Amino acid sequence: MSYSVGQVAHVAGVTVRTLHHYDEIGLLVPSERSHAGHRCYSDADLDRLQQVLFYRELGFPLDEVAVVLDDPDADPRAHLRRQHRLLTARIEKLQKMAAAVEHAMEARRMGINLTPEEKFEVFGDKDPEQYAEEAEQRWGNTEAYAESQRRTASYTKDDWKRMQDEVADWGARYDALMTAGESPDGERAMAMAEEHRQHITTWFYECTYEIHRGLGEMYVSDERFKAFYDSMRPGLAEHLRGAIAANASRHEG
């Protein structure tokens, strides 16, 4: 079975000019010529072309490809093992690059313009981008989400640290409130809930009482949010939900 230069070019996805060049430099010389002098390639020639293209894809110069393929001590299995090793290394490198790009895309969606070092310094073991995709799926079409994206896009490292400090201070005071036995519908608890709502409005988006009430429910139903608030004090998520509901009711009423 023999193939014309046009057929080989079509099957291999290369140009006829490339095949002519490979012939001229002795890298891939057709096994036969037709009566008219046209190049005719055998199955063995196609196998060699496949090897050439493998090594070219891996970045080998043509002269090095010729040396590798013409090594008298190498056999086809040795070439395949070497190519597998090189391709595996290339895949690992590309996967790392893809992961880095994905992280950059998520950070851009979250509007967090911090270096990796700054993110670790500000957020510690809490990854602010961890739920970026889920947040976009749940609220991406809302005005609140768009407003949050717009605001946070300009926040600096100091802004995020100040926000974290405010949360920590609020959590310590809410802990003291619960220690004192304040009920969720008490005046101090509702005042703390209102402060919580104002914090969201200041930093992210206009948090209405209706939205705040929905957030309170999520703080209990979603284990991740519940764990965050309960890390300040066990039971705080449930207590806060009650305070948010009481505060919303008195303002909506």
C-alpha positions in Angstrom: 0.0 0.0 0.0 1.4 3.4 -1.0 0.2 6.9 -0.5 0.7 10.1 -2.5 2.1 13.2 -0.9 -1.3 14.8 -1.0 -2.9 11.9 0.8 -0.3 11.8 3.5 -0.5 15.6 4.0 -4.3 15.3 4.4 -4.1 12.3 6.9 -1.3 13.8 9.0 -2.6 17.3 9.0 0.6 18.8 7.5 1.2 20.7 4.3 2.7 19.2 1.2 5.4 21.8 1.5 6.4 20.4 4.9 6.6 16.9 3.5 8.8 18.1 0.6 11.1 19.8 3.2 11.4 16.7 5.3 12.4 14.8 2.1 14.9 17.4 1.2 16.7 17.3 4.6 16.6 13.5 4.8 14.2 13.4 7.7 11.4 11.6 5.9 12.4 10.2 2.5 9.6 8.4 0.7 10.3 4.7 0.1 9.2 4.8 -3.5 8.7 7.0 -6.5 6.0 6.6 -9.1 6.8 6.2 -12.8 6.3 9.9 -13.1 8.7 10.6 -10.3 6.1 11.5 -7.7 6.7 10.7 -4.0 5.0 7.5 -2.7 4.9 6.8 1.0 4.6 3.4 2.6 3.0 2.4 6.0 6.5 2.4 7.5 7.0 6.0 6.2 3.8 7.0 7.9 5.0 5.4 11.2 8.2 7.5 10.9 6.2 10.6 10.1 4.1 10.0 13.3 7.3 9.9 15.3 8.6 13.1 13.7 5.4 14.9 14.5 5.5 13.6 18.1 8.9 15.0 18.7 8.2 18.2 16.9 5.2 18.8 19.1 7.4 18.3 22.1 9.7 21.1 20.9 12.6 19.1 19.4 14.5 20.8 16.6 14.4 18.8 13.3 18.1 17.9 13.4 17.6 16.5 16.9 14.6 14.5 15.7 16.7 13.0 13.0 19.4 11.9 15.5 16.8 10.4 17.8 15.0 8.4 15.1 18.1 7.2 13.4 19.7 5.9 16.6 20.6 2.3 15.7 20.3 1.1 19.3 16.7 2.4 19.7 13.6 0.4 18.9 10.0 1.5 18.5 9.1 0.6 22.0 11.9 2.8 23.3 10.6 5.7 21.3 7.1 5.2 22.7 8.3 5.0 26.3 10.3 8.2 25.9 7.5 10.0 24.2 5.1 8.9 27.0 7.5 10.2 29.6 7.9 13.5 27.8 4.2 13.9 27.2 3.4 13.1 30.8 5.8 15.9 31.9 4.2 18.3 29.4 0.7 17.4 30.6 1.6 18.0 34.3 3.1 21.4 33.4 0.1 22.4 31.4 -2.3 21.3 34.2 -0.4 23.5 36.6 -0.6 26.4 34.2 -4.4 25.8 33.7 -4.9 25.7 37.5 -3.1 29.0 37.9 -5.2 30.6 35.2 -8.4 29.2 36.8 -7.5 30.7 40.1 -6.8 34.0 38.5 -10.2 33.9 36.8 -11.9 33.1 40.1 -10.1 35.9 41.9 -11.1 38.3 39.1 -14.7 37.2 39.4 -14.5 37.8 43.2 -12.9 41.1 42.6 -10.1 40.3 45.0 -7.0 42.2 43.8 -4.5 40.6 46.2 -1.3 38.7 45.8 -1.3 35.1 47.0 0.8 36.2 50.0 -1.7 38.9 50.9 -4.6 36.5 50.6 -3.0 34.1 53.0 -2.2 37.0 55.4 -5.7 38.5 55.3 -7.9 35.4 55.2 -5.7 32.8 56.8 -7.1 29.3 56.2 -10.4 30.7 54.8 -10.3 30.9 51.1 -12.4 33.9 49.8 -12.6 32.3 46.4 -13.6 28.9 47.4 -17.3 29.4 46.7 -16.9 32.0 43.9 -18.5 29.8 41.2 -21.4 28.7 43.4 -22.1 32.3 44.5 -22.2 33.3 40.8 -24.6 30.4 40.0 -26.9 31.3 42.9 -26.9 35.1 42.7 -25.1 36.0 39.5 -28.2 37.5 37.9 -29.1 39.7 40.8 -28.4 43.4 41.3 -27.0 42.7 44.7 -24.3 40.3 43.2 -23.4 42.8 40.5 -23.1 45.6 43.1 -20.9 43.4 45.3 -18.7 42.6 42.4 -18.4 46.3 41.5 -17.5 47.3 45.1 -15.0 44.6 46.0 -13.1 45.0 42.7 -11.5 48.1 44.2 -10.8 46.8 47.7 -7.2 46.7 48.8 -5.4 44.5 51.3 -6.0 47.1 54.0 -9.7 47.2 53.1 -10.1 43.4 53.5 -8.2 43.5 56.8 -10.4 46.3 58.2 -13.4 44.3 57.2 -12.1 41.2 58.9 -11.3 43.2 62.0 -14.9 44.5 62.1 -16.3 41.0 61.8 -14.0 39.8 64.6 -15.0 42.6 66.9 -18.7 42.0 66.1 -18.3 38.3 66.9 -16.7 39.0 70.2 -19.5 41.3 71.3 -22.1 38.9 70.1 -20.4 36.2 72.2 -20.6 38.4 75.2 -24.3 39.1 74.5 -25.1 35.4 74.5 -23.0 34.8 77.6 -25.2 37.4 79.3 -28.3 35.4 78.4 -29.8 37.9 75.9 -32.6 36.3 73.9 -32.7 36.6 70.1 -35.6 39.0 70.2 -34.0 41.2 72.9 -33.1 44.8 72.2 -29.3 44.2 72.3 -29.6 41.1 70.0 -31.7 43.0 67.5 -29.3 45.9 67.6 -26.4 43.5 66.8 -28.5 42.0 64.0 -29.0 45.5 62.6 -25.3 46.2 62.8 -24.7 42.9 60.9 -27.1 44.1 58.2 -25.4 47.5 58.0 -22.0 45.8 57.7 -23.2 44.0 54.5 -24.7 47.1 53.1 -21.5 49.1 53.7 -19.1 46.6 52.2 -21.1 44.6 49.6 -24.6 45.6 48.6 -27.8 47.1 49.8 -29.0 44.5 52.2 -32.8 44.9 52.7 -34.6 43.3 55.6 -36.1 40.7 53.3 -32.6 39.8 52.0 -31.2 39.8 55.6 -34.0 37.5 56.7 -33.1 35.1 53.9 -29.4 35.2 54.9 -30.3 34.4 58.5 -32.0 31.2 57.3 -29.0 30.3 55.2 -26.7 30.7 58.1 -28.4 27.8 59.8 -29.4 25.6 56.8 -26.0 25.8 55.0 -23.4 23.8 57.1 -20.5 26.0 55.9 -22.1 29.3 57.0 -23.3 27.6 60.2 -19.7 26.4 60.9 -18.4 29.9 60.3 -20.7 31.6 62.8 -20.6 28.8 65.3 -16.8 29.0 65.3 -17.3 32.4 67.1 -19.5 30.7 69.7 -21.4 27.4 69.5 -25.1 28.1 68.8 -24.4 31.6 67.4 -25.8 30.9 64.0 -29.1 29.8 65.4 -29.3 32.8 67.8 -28.4 35.2 65.0 -31.1 33.9 62.8 -33.6 34.6 65.5 -32.2 38.1 66.1 -32.3 38.9 62.3 -35.9 37.7 62.1 -37.0 39.8 65.1 -35.1 42.9 63.8 -36.7 42.5 60.3 -40.2 42.1 61.8 -40.0 45.2 63.9 -38.8 47.3 61.0 -41.1 45.8 58.4 -44.0 46.1 60.7 
